[in-house]
Amino acid sequence: MAALAAASSLFLAGCAGGDAGGTSEGPSGDYRAPESSVQASLTISNWGNPGDEAVYEAAIERFNKKYPNVKVTNNFTQVVNWSDYINKILTSVASGDAPDIINIATEGVEFGLSKDLFLPLTNYVKQDESVKDLVADIDPNLLEGFTKGEDTYLLPNNWNAMVMYYNEDMFAKAGVQRPGDDWTWDEFLAVSKKLTSGQGGEKTYGFGLQNYTFAYIPWLYSNGASLASDDLTKATLNSPETIESMKFLQSLVKDGVAPEPAGTEANDLFTAGKVAMVAAPANLSSTLIKGSPNLKFGILPMPNKTEKATVFGAAGFSIYKNTENRDLAWELLKELGSQDVQKSWATLGTSNPTTRTAATSEAFLGRHRDATYLYDTIEYAKPVAAPAFFTSLEPAFQRALATILAGGDVKSELEKANSEVEATVGNG
């Protein structure tokens, strides 16, 4: 509980000088919510997975019970890449049709900040008593991920982290015991080899590799590596630690304990019993529970090399800096991140809730005996290293990754990718 108490003080740390020359904007003096009779329109730039839209529509309905004369337009989409999403917002700003509220994930926050899109929320949190309990219930790591300098710009709405899933029946058949929570890369490799058997179309593998960047970052973090420097000013794809991490992953394919990921879907292979382990976020647990009720699976932390670490990404709502309805936008933003919304995530399982209350509820913990691992990763997880040039960094890494896992030279491919990013953004 001490960590949760620290969340509030962390979130408010930048507020002390907010009204006396700090960077914070928003209300001055005690905050008072707008009258319920106010008439206005609010627009949300929103995104999520299929099914998520219903969670937000329910939140809007609750908001409209208090503000029945406020029309809310929820522009909901699925994000392919963050540059396209933010550029659409910038286009709407330029055309005079800017959203009042913006939902964005860790991967797009620095890019959004570089475009000066977000209103600092610190003064609202400092002066609005109604949000204090909610903020104190959110893990400080989630809040810190949306804080820059003295200000916090987004209120976390949901999040995900990478964990390891394993097929209990395949483990039992191979005589493999569940590894400990602090297992190492060497232990992971040994287990993967024991779980690999058969030939050709009948072959089963110890591990399945995913096709997206988020899945590879834990292997970097657990070896002291990253996609970018700590200050997010330069790419570090060619660091010795990154090279070592990618050589290890390449060896899984070379040694035949993981299929080459091109043309495969790791989650489908796991569901079909073709791979015994797969790394994935919380949404896989929901998919397995609902779609494969006879598959017995367990959840583990990711294995470590030099430190216990994994990656998390969070989604959060911000207020557009130049909206004409800041206080109303704040009222809606609170509802979009509320305990009611967190209860919905706990029930759906497509994302982790942000609050400890929801994460310790029967709805969350009752879904699976290992559900606690999904939320507790936040204690040692690090946010995606997503600089403002992430939209150049990620494609360069993905191109290198595809070649590496197909057998290409690790060092030369990562050097090439790093140089490509440097040439694009001038961060060398």
Order of alpha helices (4+ residues) and beta strands (2+ residues): alpha-beta-alpha-beta-alpha-beta-alpha-beta-alpha-alpha-alpha-beta-beta-beta-beta-alpha-alpha-beta-alpha-alpha-alpha-beta-alpha-beta-beta-alpha-alpha-alpha-alpha-alpha-beta-alpha-alpha
